[in-house]
Amino acid sequence: MREKNMKAEELDKIFDKGEEDILPYLDLAKAVRPGQAAKRVNVDFPEWMLSRLDLEADRLGVPRQSLIKVWIGERLAAGRRTKKKSTKSVQ
């Protein structure tokens, strides 16, 4: 039976047992992904860059904005990996 006010520890126990689906215990309408809130920014790109972005976005069949977000995300992740490697080598 679904409880309205369940403590996290109780939900953890149900999840860890793996015998019961925990979805009925969750209110997915209120679910959020921390750090994933969108914030609008404006960036000015040279025309040549927009043309190249549009060509690549069309080739991949995705909107320009999606391509930019993926590429920036990949670059930031690569920088984070490089930073971790250099930190380990210094230690």
Order of alpha helices (4+ residues) and beta strands (2+ residues): alpha-alpha-alpha
